[in-house]
Amino acid sequence: DNSPEFIPQCRTCRRQVREQSGEADHHEGLSSDEELTPTEVDEFQKSKDNVLEDSRKIFEDVHADFCDIRKILLKFQEWKEKFPDSYCDAYISFCLPKLLNPLIRVQLISWNPLEQNFTELEEMPWFRAIEEFNDAENVSES
């Protein structure tokens, strides 16, 4: 029953249970339904660690030239300089986001902007590589 009278009773019951059990880490105004138990926190951390470990293995068997964004972009830059007509006809500017997407997503798996010491996107190596590529492309066009 989610009637308006029932909700304050639930809150009162949960508050009384917390007070009797001595839980001091509850912050008033936060829903206790959203609080994680230590077991849930451990399960989440194990799951997160497994995902991060698996993400490190994704490009293990890929040649270094094809899993490094900077090296990939250098190959496209060389293509553009040597064969500009072919490069233009291939609509590379439309293809690059789809090509780089998986590589960037793997690098962002562990990124958490809610942590205190998180790295800004603009400071990440893949972001700088794309910026340099765009700057080089703009210079060659002008």
N, C-alpha and C positions, 0 to 999 in steps of 0.2 A: 504494500500500500504506500503510494507516494503522495498522500494527501498532505496539505500544508501543516496540519497538526502533528503528523507522524515524524516529519523531518527534524523539528527541534527535539523531540523525544529521543531520536537516534543519537543526535549530537550530545545530549545530556548523558545518555547511557555510555557512549564512547569516552566522554570526559571522565566519568566516574570510574570506568575500567582503567583508564590511563593513570588516574590519581592513585588508585588502589595498588596498581602494579608498580608504581614509582617511575613511570616513563617521563623523564624530564625533557626529552629532546623534541617534544611536539611544540610547534609554534602556532599560537592562536591565530585563526583566520585561514590556516591551511587545512585542507580536507584530509582527514585521517585515511580516507579511502585511497588517496594517492600516495600515502607513505609506503615505502617498500620494507618488507621484513628483511632481516639479515640473510635469510635463505634466498630470497629473491635477488638481493644485491649480489650475493655470491654467484648465483646462476647467471645473472646478467654479465658479471665480470668474466666468467668462464666463457660464455657465449661470445662476448666481445673479443677476448683473447684468441679464440678459435678463428673468428672472422679475420682478425689482423694477421694471424699466422698463415691462413689460407691465402690472403691477399699478397703476401710476400712470395708465394710460390707461383703466382699466376704467370709471370714473365720469365720464370727460371730457365726455360728451354728456348727462349727467343734470343736471336742474335742481338748484340748490344746496339747495333745501328737501327734496330727497329723497335726498341722499347724505350728509347731516350728521345724525348720530344725535341730537344735542341738538335740532335743529329738528324731526325726526320725532317725538321724544318730546313736544315742546311741542304739536304738533298733536293727539296722543293725549290730552294733559292737557286741552286746550281741549275736545275732544270729551266727555271725562268730565265736565267742569264744566257744559257746556251741555246735554248729553243723557245723563245718568247711566243711565237705563234701557236705552237703545240700546247704550251702551258695555258695560254688564254683560251684556246679551243676546248680544253679539258675542264674548264670552269673550276679550277682548283680552289678558288676562294670559297666556293660553295661546299666543296668536299672536305676541306681541312677540319671544320668543326666535328663532323661525323667521324673522321679518322682519328682525331686526337681525344675524342670523348672518353673512350675506355681507358686510355692512359691517364687522363686527368682524374677520372673517377677513382681509380685505384689509389692515386696519391691523396685523394680527399677522404678516403675511408676513415682514417684516424683523426681527421681534422674536426675540432669541436670549437666553434666560436664562443661557446658559453663558458669555456675554461678561462681561468685568469691569465695564463701565459700562452695564449693561442697565437699562431702565426697569421698575420694578415695575408689575404689572398695575393695582394700586390707584391708581397715579399717572397712568395713561393717560386722556386726555380722554373716551373713550367709556365708561370705567368710572365716572368721576365723573358723567357725564351720567345714566347708569342709576341710580346711587346717589341723585342729586338727584330723579329721577323717582319712585323708590321712596319716598323721604322725603316728597315732596309727596303721593303716593298714600296713605301711611299717615296723614298729618295730616288729609287730607280724609275718610278713613274714620272716624277717631276724632271 
